[in-house]
Amino acid sequence: MFNTIPAAVLKQMKVLEEIDAKDRQDGTPKIKRLRQVPPDSGKVLAFLAAGVPKGAWLEIGTSAGYSALWLSLAARQRGAKLITFELLPDKVKLAKDTFKKAAVGDVVELVHGDARGHIRDYAEVSFCFLDCEKEMYLDFFELITPNLIPGALLVADNAINHADNIQVMLDKAFADPSLDSVIIPVGKGLLACRKN
């Protein structure tokens, strides 16, 4: 999977990495920044997704599509399709451009809108990546976990650097007897919850 990343995907990853690095240094307002995972986190996401059982793959918070590019590698390998949700119109435009240039439209579907209105449409979720506004994490955790199938993974970014903002969700994840949860110390911290 990592040894055969298509050139078009690598090229778009590099473009987004450069934009993200610039955004973090030039004072771009937080809401306008890409705010994407670092490459190591993207690689871990793809690695984790490649091992989940058959079911729906969801991403909450597309931004410009960087993490979806990593997940597309696992989706292609597994014959799965990632449904990714983004609320902000300018980010949707960037993501559409990313997916077109990377030629991943066959394995990534972008939905413009609030994912909270769609989650119930997916009764058997095998993978979900959560990387949106932190005040929404608990809502999504509570919406998604009942729909996780055995062996499914729910992964949330920022489990270390924003732990104080998402502590209620973290506490629920570690207290839920139907989940095995761990924080993976890569990037900004990935909370990984596996459904028993």
JOJO-V841206 format. One record per residue. SS is DSSP state (alpha for helix, beta for strand, coil for the rest). OMEGA is omega in radians with two decimals (none if undefined). D_FIRST is the distance of its C-alpha to the first C-alpha in whole Angstrom. Layout:
# JOJO-V841206
ss->SS omega->OMEGA d_first->D_FIRST
ss->SS omega->OMEGA d_first->D_FIRST
This chain:
# JOJO-V841206
ss->coil omega->-3.11 d_first->0
ss->coil omega->-3.14 d_first->4
ss->coil omega->-3.08 d_first->6
ss->coil omega->3.12 d_first->6
ss->coil omega->-3.13 d_first->7
ss->coil omega->-3.10 d_first->10
ss->alpha omega->-3.12 d_first->13
ss->alpha omega->3.11 d_first->15
ss->alpha omega->3.10 d_first->12
ss->alpha omega->-3.13 d_first->12
ss->alpha omega->-3.14 d_first->16
ss->alpha omega->3.05 d_first->17
ss->alpha omega->-3.12 d_first->15
ss->alpha omega->3.11 d_first->18
ss->alpha omega->-3.11 d_first->20
ss->alpha omega->3.09 d_first->20
ss->alpha omega->3.13 d_first->20
ss->alpha omega->3.10 d_first->23
ss->alpha omega->-3.12 d_first->25
ss->alpha omega->3.13 d_first->24
ss->alpha omega->3.12 d_first->25
ss->alpha omega->3.14 d_first->28
ss->alpha omega->-3.07 d_first->29
ss->alpha omega->-3.09 d_first->29
ss->alpha omega->-2.97 d_first->32
ss->coil omega->3.09 d_first->34
ss->coil omega->3.07 d_first->36
ss->coil omega->3.13 d_first->34
ss->coil omega->-3.04 d_first->35
ss->coil omega->-3.09 d_first->32
ss->coil omega->-3.13 d_first->32
ss->coil omega->-3.12 d_first->31
ss->coil omega->3.12 d_first->29
ss->coil omega->3.08 d_first->25
ss->coil omega->-3.09 d_first->25
ss->coil omega->3.11 d_first->21
ss->coil omega->3.02 d_first->19
ss->coil omega->-3.10 d_first->18
ss->alpha omega->-3.13 d_first->15
ss->alpha omega->3.10 d_first->14
ss->alpha omega->3.11 d_first->15
ss->alpha omega->3.14 d_first->13
ss->alpha omega->3.11 d_first->10
ss->alpha omega->3.11 d_first->12
ss->alpha omega->3.14 d_first->12
ss->alpha omega->3.13 d_first->9
ss->alpha omega->-3.14 d_first->9
ss->alpha omega->-3.09 d_first->12
ss->alpha omega->-3.10 d_first->12
ss->coil omega->-3.08 d_first->9
ss->coil omega->-3.09 d_first->12
ss->coil omega->3.08 d_first->15
ss->coil omega->3.14 d_first->17
ss->coil omega->-3.14 d_first->18
ss->coil omega->-3.12 d_first->20
ss->beta omega->3.06 d_first->20
ss->beta omega->-3.10 d_first->18
ss->beta omega->2.98 d_first->20
ss->beta omega->3.13 d_first->20
ss->beta omega->-3.09 d_first->23
ss->coil omega->-3.07 d_first->24
ss->coil omega->-2.92 d_first->21
ss->coil omega->-3.12 d_first->23
ss->coil omega->3.02 d_first->22
ss->coil omega->-3.07 d_first->18
ss->alpha omega->-3.13 d_first->16
ss->alpha omega->3.09 d_first->15
ss->alpha omega->3.08 d_first->14
ss->alpha omega->3.08 d_first->12
ss->alpha omega->-3.12 d_first->10
ss->alpha omega->3.11 d_first->11
ss->alpha omega->3.12 d_first->10
ss->alpha omega->3.12 d_first->6
ss->alpha omega->3.14 d_first->7
ss->alpha omega->3.13 d_first->10
ss->alpha omega->3.14 d_first->9
ss->alpha omega->-3.06 d_first->7
ss->alpha omega->-3.08 d_first->10
ss->coil omega->-3.12 d_first->13
ss->coil omega->3.06 d_first->14
ss->coil omega->3.11 d_first->16
ss->beta omega->3.03 d_first->16
ss->beta omega->-3.07 d_first->20
ss->beta omega->-3.03 d_first->21
ss->beta omega->3.07 d_first->24
ss->beta omega->-3.07 d_first->26
ss->coil omega->-3.01 d_first->30
ss->coil omega->-3.08 d_first->31
ss->alpha omega->-3.12 d_first->31
ss->alpha omega->3.09 d_first->30
ss->alpha omega->3.09 d_first->27
ss->alpha omega->3.13 d_first->26
ss->alpha omega->3.11 d_first->27
ss->alpha omega->-3.12 d_first->25
ss->alpha omega->3.10 d_first->22
ss->alpha omega->3.13 d_first->23
ss->alpha omega->3.11 d_first->23
ss->alpha omega->-3.06 d_first->20
ss->alpha omega->3.11 d_first->18
ss->alpha omega->-3.10 d_first->20
ss->alpha omega->-3.13 d_first->19
ss->alpha omega->3.12 d_first->16
ss->coil omega->3.13 d_first->16
ss->coil omega->-3.09 d_first->14
ss->coil omega->3.14 d_first->18
ss->coil omega->-3.11 d_first->17
ss->coil omega->3.12 d_first->14
ss->beta omega->3.08 d_first->16
ss->beta omega->-3.12 d_first->20
ss->beta omega->3.09 d_first->22
ss->beta omega->3.11 d_first->26
ss->beta omega->3.12 d_first->28
ss->coil omega->3.14 d_first->30
ss->coil omega->-3.08 d_first->31
ss->alpha omega->-3.13 d_first->29
ss->alpha omega->3.10 d_first->31
ss->alpha omega->-3.06 d_first->33
ss->coil omega->-2.99 d_first->30
ss->alpha omega->-3.10 d_first->28
ss->alpha omega->3.10 d_first->31
ss->alpha omega->-3.07 d_first->30
ss->coil omega->-3.04 d_first->27
ss->coil omega->-3.09 d_first->28
ss->coil omega->-3.11 d_first->25
ss->beta omega->3.11 d_first->22
ss->beta omega->3.10 d_first->19
ss->beta omega->3.04 d_first->18
ss->beta omega->3.03 d_first->19
ss->beta omega->-3.08 d_first->19
ss->beta omega->3.14 d_first->22
ss->coil omega->-3.11 d_first->23
ss->coil omega->3.09 d_first->26
ss->coil omega->-2.99 d_first->30
ss->alpha omega->3.13 d_first->31
ss->alpha omega->3.12 d_first->34
ss->alpha omega->-3.04 d_first->32
ss->alpha omega->-3.08 d_first->29
ss->alpha omega->3.10 d_first->32
ss->alpha omega->-3.11 d_first->33
ss->alpha omega->3.08 d_first->29
ss->alpha omega->-3.10 d_first->29
ss->alpha omega->3.09 d_first->32
ss->alpha omega->-3.00 d_first->31
ss->alpha omega->-3.00 d_first->27
ss->alpha omega->3.10 d_first->28
ss->alpha omega->-3.10 d_first->30
ss->alpha omega->3.11 d_first->28
ss->beta omega->3.09 d_first->25
ss->beta omega->3.11 d_first->24
ss->beta omega->-3.11 d_first->24
ss->beta omega->-3.13 d_first->21
ss->beta omega->3.10 d_first->20
ss->beta omega->2.91 d_first->19
ss->beta omega->-3.11 d_first->21
ss->beta omega->3.13 d_first->20
ss->beta omega->3.12 d_first->22
ss->coil omega->3.05 d_first->22
ss->coil omega->-3.10 d_first->25
ss->coil omega->3.09 d_first->26
ss->coil omega->-3.02 d_first->28
ss->coil omega->3.07 d_first->29
ss->coil omega->-3.09 d_first->30
ss->coil omega->-3.12 d_first->31
ss->coil omega->-3.13 d_first->35
ss->coil omega->-3.08 d_first->34
ss->coil omega->-3.04 d_first->32
ss->alpha omega->3.14 d_first->34
ss->alpha omega->3.10 d_first->35
ss->alpha omega->3.11 d_first->32
ss->alpha omega->3.12 d_first->31
ss->alpha omega->3.13 d_first->34
ss->alpha omega->-3.12 d_first->33
ss->alpha omega->-3.09 d_first->30
ss->alpha omega->3.13 d_first->31
ss->alpha omega->-3.06 d_first->34
ss->coil omega->-3.11 d_first->33
ss->coil omega->3.13 d_first->33
ss->coil omega->-3.09 d_first->30
ss->beta omega->2.87 d_first->28
ss->beta omega->-3.03 d_first->26
ss->beta omega->3.13 d_first->25
ss->beta omega->3.01 d_first->24
ss->beta omega->3.14 d_first->24
ss->beta omega->-3.06 d_first->21
ss->coil omega->3.06 d_first->22
ss->coil omega->-3.12 d_first->20
ss->coil omega->-3.14 d_first->21
ss->coil omega->3.13 d_first->23
ss->coil omega->3.09 d_first->23
ss->beta omega->2.96 d_first->21
ss->beta omega->3.10 d_first->23
ss->beta omega->3.14 d_first->21
ss->beta omega->3.11 d_first->23
ss->beta omega->3.14 d_first->22
ss->beta omega->3.13 d_first->25
ss->coil omega->none d_first->27
